[in-house]
Amino acid sequence: MINTFHTSYNPPPVPPRAGYSKPRPVGNTSLVKFLSVMLLLLMILTFGGFLYLFQKLNMQLQGSYRDEISLQRLQECADSSMGEDSLTECGKLMEKYKAAMAKVSQANEKLSKLTGGPHFLGPAAHMTALTEHKDKTSAFLKTSSLLWDEEHSLVQDVRLSNERDKLTIQDPGIYFIYSQVTFSKNSPLSSLKQSIRSTVPKTRQGKELLKSFCSLKPNTSNLCTASLVGVFRLEKDQQLYVTVTNTSLVNRDSCNFGLFKLR
């Protein structure tokens, strides 16, 4: 008998044979574990890197803040109306500053000898007073401005005038300026004074930026040192120089004048 029954359904699957097992796909468990470990290490390194950068930036900001406070304090020390306690504190601050500047100067001298050149970054100058045996014409005593010995001074990106008394700014910006003058004799007519003065290129008129005083008893062999520090914005071709009451009263072995650019 012929079967004439038709249907659209697929025939049922053939039952598996006894002892047959379907092959399983090859697993990648070890690769997944390796990638997971690498991803975890990457996350740890990324977090550690961000934490390190944050700590470093925080330390730099704190250092910059302390430096700014120190500069502001040095600027306040230039005020002659401060009390005795404040002047004592300023004296201690100046001693720390001088010690730091001496270490920087020694380090740069050693580096300069090794490499054959100066290594200050940016304009800088540290001037030493012209000694008596180099002052052949006694020019030191003919003016109220101190004269500087370029041979024994540091001058970088700053120009010393032909008269050897003025420093001319080549690169405008904010500068830290300092000076130290030691007096060995008293003046019966006026007080012992030193000042840092400036000549603006446009007007050519001099103005006093900083001043300080000290006193000596008459007919004594003591020394008196007056120091100045300050931070100023200087223009191109602006000139700076140091004047005193009388150059004949100055001990030339302890007179310095300098500056360096902050930014």
C-alpha positions in Angstrom: 0.0 0.0 0.0 1.4 3.4 -1.0 1.6 6.1 1.7 0.2 9.3 0.3 0.4 11.3 3.6 2.5 14.5 3.3 3.6 16.9 6.1 5.7 20.1 6.3 7.4 19.2 9.6 11.0 18.0 9.6 11.5 14.4 10.6 12.5 13.8 14.2 16.3 13.6 14.9 18.0 10.3 15.0 18.6 9.2 18.5 22.4 9.1 19.4 24.0 5.8 19.4 25.1 4.1 22.6 28.5 5.3 23.8 28.6 8.4 21.6 29.3 11.8 23.2 29.1 15.2 21.5 32.6 16.9 21.2 33.0 20.0 23.3 34.6 23.2 21.9 38.2 23.8 22.9 38.1 26.1 26.0 40.1 29.4 26.5 40.1 29.5 30.3 43.8 30.1 30.6 43.8 33.0 28.1 40.9 34.7 29.9 42.7 34.4 33.2 45.9 35.9 31.7 44.0 38.8 30.2 42.2 39.4 33.5 45.5 39.6 35.4 47.0 41.9 32.9 44.0 44.2 33.0 44.1 44.3 36.8 47.9 45.2 36.7 47.2 47.9 34.2 44.5 49.4 36.4 46.9 49.3 39.4 49.7 51.0 37.5 47.4 53.7 36.2 46.1 54.5 39.6 49.6 54.5 41.1 50.8 56.8 38.4 48.0 59.3 39.0 48.7 59.1 42.7 52.4 59.8 42.2 51.8 62.7 39.9 49.3 64.2 42.4 51.7 63.9 45.3 54.6 65.5 43.2 52.4 68.4 42.0 51.2 69.0 45.6 54.8 69.1 46.9 55.8 71.5 44.1 52.8 73.8 44.9 53.7 73.8 48.6 57.3 74.6 47.7 56.3 77.5 45.5 54.0 78.8 48.2 56.8 78.7 50.8 59.1 80.4 48.3 56.5 83.1 47.7 56.1 83.7 51.4 59.9 84.0 51.9 60.1 86.5 49.1 57.3 88.5 50.5 59.0 88.4 53.9 62.3 89.6 52.4 60.4 92.4 50.7 58.9 93.5 54.1 62.4 93.4 55.6 63.3 96.3 53.3 60.9 98.5 55.3 62.9 100.7 57.6 59.9 101.3 59.9 59.8 97.8 61.3 60.2 97.0 65.0 63.3 95.6 66.7 61.8 92.1 66.9 61.0 92.1 63.2 64.5 93.3 62.4 66.0 90.4 64.4 63.9 88.0 62.5 64.9 89.6 59.2 68.6 89.3 60.2 68.1 85.5 60.7 66.3 85.3 57.4 69.2 87.1 55.7 71.7 84.8 57.2 69.8 81.8 55.8 69.6 83.5 52.4 73.3 84.3 52.4 74.1 80.7 53.3 71.9 79.4 50.5 73.3 81.8 48.0 76.9 80.8 49.0 76.0 77.1 48.4 74.5 77.9 45.0 77.5 80.0 44.0 79.9 77.2 45.0 77.9 74.6 43.1 77.8 76.8 40.0 81.6 77.5 40.2 82.3 73.8 40.4 80.0 73.1 37.5 81.5 76.0 35.5 85.0 74.6 36.0 84.0 71.1 34.9 82.1 72.2 31.8 83.9 75.4 30.9 81.0 77.9 31.2 78.3 79.3 33.5 75.1 77.4 34.1 72.6 79.8 35.6 69.3 79.6 33.9 68.4 83.1 32.7 69.8 86.5 33.4 71.9 86.7 36.6 74.6 88.8 38.2 76.7 88.8 41.4 79.1 91.7 41.5 82.1 92.2 43.7 83.4 95.7 44.6 86.5 97.0 42.7 89.5 96.6 45.0 91.9 99.4 45.8 94.9 97.8 43.9 92.8 97.6 40.7 91.5 101.2 41.1 94.5 102.8 39.4 92.8 106.2 38.9 90.9 106.4 42.2 87.7 106.5 40.3 86.0 104.7 43.2 86.3 107.9 45.3 85.1 110.3 42.6 81.4 109.2 42.6 78.7 108.1 45.0 78.1 104.9 43.1 80.0 101.8 43.9 82.2 100.3 41.1 82.4 96.6 40.4 85.1 94.3 39.3 83.8 92.4 36.3 86.7 89.9 36.3 85.8 88.6 39.7 82.0 88.8 39.3 79.3 86.7 37.6 77.6 88.5 34.7 75.2 86.5 32.5 72.7 88.1 30.1 73.2 91.4 31.9 75.5 94.2 30.7 77.9 96.2 32.9 78.4 99.8 31.9 81.7 101.2 30.8 81.9 103.1 34.0 81.6 99.8 35.9 78.8 101.1 38.1 75.5 100.2 36.4 73.9 96.9 35.4 71.6 97.1 32.3 68.7 94.7 31.9 68.6 92.9 28.6 65.6 90.6 29.2 62.5 92.2 30.9 60.7 90.4 33.6 60.4 90.0 37.4 63.8 90.1 39.2 65.1 89.5 42.7 67.6 92.2 43.6 70.0 92.4 46.5 73.0 94.3 47.8 75.3 94.4 50.8 77.5 97.3 51.8 79.9 97.3 54.7 81.0 100.7 56.2 84.3 100.9 58.2 84.2 104.6 59.1 81.7 107.0 60.6 80.4 110.1 58.9 80.0 113.1 61.3 77.8 115.0 58.8 75.3 112.4 57.7 74.1 108.9 58.4 75.6 105.8 56.7 73.2 105.0 53.9 73.1 102.7 50.9 70.4 102.6 48.3 69.7 100.7 45.1 68.6 103.2 42.4 67.2 102.7 38.9 67.3 104.6 35.7 64.2 104.1 33.4 65.2 104.1 29.7 62.2 106.3 28.6 62.7 109.1 31.1 66.4 108.7 32.0 65.5 109.8 35.5 66.9 108.0 38.4 64.6 106.8 41.3 65.3 105.1 44.5 64.1 101.5 44.7 65.4 100.4 48.2 67.5 102.0 51.0 69.0 101.0 54.3 71.0 102.6 57.1 73.5 101.6 59.7 75.5 103.5 62.3 79.0 103.5 63.8 80.3 105.2 66.9 82.9 107.9 66.2 86.6 107.0 66.5 86.0 103.2 66.5 87.3 100.4 64.3 84.0 98.5 64.1 82.2 97.5 60.9 78.6 98.1 60.0 76.8 96.2 57.3 73.6 97.4 55.5 71.7 94.9 53.4 68.9 95.2 50.9 66.6 92.7 49.1 63.6 93.2 46.9 61.5 91.9 44.0 60.8 94.3 41.1 59.5 94.2 37.5 62.2 95.5 35.3 62.1 96.8 31.7 64.6 96.2 28.9 67.5 98.7 29.1 66.6 99.7 32.6 69.7 100.3 34.7 70.4 99.5 38.3 73.2 100.8 40.5 74.2 101.2 44.2 74.9 104.5 45.9 76.3 105.2 49.3 76.8 108.3 51.5 80.5 108.5 50.8 82.5 105.9 49.0 85.6 106.6 51.2 83.7 105.2 54.2 83.2 101.8 52.5 85.0 98.6 53.2 85.4 97.3 49.6 86.1 93.7 50.7 82.5 93.2 51.9 80.4 94.9 49.2 78.2 92.9 46.8 75.4 93.6 44.4 73.4 91.2 42.3 70.2 90.1 40.8 68.6 87.2 39.0 65.4 86.7 37.0 62.5 84.9 38.7 60.2 84.8 35.6 
